[in-house]
Amino acid sequence: MTAAALAGGVDMVQLRDKSAVDDELREAAAELRGLCDEHEALLWLNDRPGLALECGFDGVHVGQDDEPVEAVRAQVGPELLVGLSTHSPEQLERALGGEADQLSVGPVWETPTKEGRPAAGLGYVRHAAARAAGRAWFAIGGIDMDNVREVTEAGAERIVVVRAIRDAADPRAAAAALRAALPDV
């Protein structure tokens, strides 16, 4: 599925498995690293900066309840990109003053990948579009072909999806269609 998604135009892959032990992530990282290199895509790891550095990831992504971005940056130095999830205008404003290289904005809609997290809505995407110009940020959460146009009309130029590609009958076609729905940046 990942190879098909990359062939369809995905340019970043995040390995996110909160229950996996380090050895399982190392094994997955080796396979994903090769695929991402083949397609010139970035490879990110969720939550584990030391392991991300050890395994040759391009970036590490943390949430609001994980290690602070500054502590992650101190751990990985300039070697890796650091991403941060934000869920409200207040969190975004704090993040804009910090050291994160990229920000996630959402979830736009409720999603099982962020169970229990209320939807931030399209208003939050509009806020990010107005406030985060010049910074790499991604709308995330429940985005698919049925609503991607709403997200781009709200100002998002980049998106993060899981189920829209993972659960598609044809992941390559799904990735290509979502990529085509985005503005050229």
N, C-alpha and C positions, 0 to 999 in steps of 0.2 A: 504494500500500500504506500509506503514512504517513497519508494522509487517512482511509482506512478504519479504521486503528488508532485514530486520534484520535476518529473518530465512535463507535467502540466503547468509549471511556472512558479511553484512555491520556491521562495528564495531564503526562507529561514525555517528551521525545524527546532522544536524545543522538546527535549526529553524530560517528561514530567511524570514521575511515578513515585509518589510519596511513600509507598510501602516497600519499594525495592531496596535491597541491601546493596552496598557499594560494589560487590563483585558482579551482581546482575547489571548494574548500571555501567560498569566497565565493559562488560561483554556487549551490551547494546551500543555503547559509545563507539566501539571499534567498527561495528557494521555501519552505523549511521555516519561516522566520520568519512568513510569511503564514499558513501552515496552523496553526501553533501559536497565533498571535494569534486566528485565527478560532475556535479551540476552547478558548481560555484555558488553554493548556498551556505549561509551561516548555520552553525550548530550551537544550540544553547542547552544548558542544563538548569533545571529548577532547583533552587535552594542550597546547593552544596558547593560553595566556592572552591574549597580545597580539591575536591574531586574534579571539578570542572578544569582547574588548572593542570592537575595531574594527567588528565585524559585528553588534553588538547582541544577542548571546546573553544569556541570563539567568544562565548559569553555565558554569564550566569544571571538568572532572573530570580528576584526575591519578591516576597509579598510584604504587606504592611506588618505582619506579625513575625517575620523572619529577622535575621540579622540586619541591622541598619546598613544602608548603602555605603556609608563612609567606612564602616568596619569591613564590609566586603571588598571595597576598593583597596583598603590597606592590606588585605590578604592577597588579592590577585594583582595588585599594581596596575600598570598600564597594559599588561599582557592580555587582559580580557575585557570585553564590553560588559557593562552591568546594566541590567534592566530592573524596573520597579513597577509593580502593580499599584494603581490608584483607583479609588472607588468614589471619590467625591471631589468637588471643587477645592475644598480645603486641603485635601491630600495632594492634589495636583499642584496647588500653589507652593506647598512645602517642597515637593519634588523638583519643581522648576528652579528652586534655589540650591538644589543639591548636586551631587556628582553622578547621577544616573545618566547613562548614555541614551537609553530609550525608556519610554513610559508606556504602560498599558492603561487604557481608559475604559472602565466598565465594571461589571458586565452591563452591556447595553440592555439586554433582556436576560431574564432568569435563565440559568443553564445548569444542567446536572453536573457539569465539570466544576462548578463553583457552588456546590450544594449549600443552601442556607443563606447565600449572599443575595440580598435584594437587588433588583434591577436598578441601575443608575439612570437609564433612559437616554433618549436622544438629546435632551437638554444638556446633559453632561458632555456629549460628543460636541455639541455646538460650543460649549464653554471651552473645551480643550482646543477646538479649532481657532477660537479667538485669542486664547492666552498662550498657547504653546507653539506659535509660529516659529519656525526655525529649529525646533527640537524634533527628534524622531519620536513619534507617538503612534500608537495602534489602538483602534477600537476593538473591543473584545467582548464576547458573550452573546451566544445565541444567534450569531450572524450566519446567514445562509443566502441562497439565491433568491428567496422570496422577500428578503428585507435589505439586502446589501445596498440597493439603490437609496433607501432611506438613510442609511448610514453615511454614504458618500455625499448625499444632498445636505446632510447635517455638518459636513466639513471634513470627514475622515478621508485621508488619502491612503491609509494602510489599515489592514485588518488582520486579526488573528482568528482562525477557525479551527475547530476540532471535528465535531460531528459532521459538518457540511462536506468534508472530504472523506473522513474516516468511514462514515456510514453510507457513502455514495456507492451506487452500483458500479460506477466507473470513476474512480478517484482522479485519474488523469483529466478526464473531461470536466469534472467538478472543479478541480484546481484551475484549469484553463478558463472556465466560465467566470469564476470569481475574480481571477486576475484581470480578465477583460472588463469587468465591471468597475475596476478602480481607475481613477484618473492617472494619467502619465505623470510621474514625478521625476 
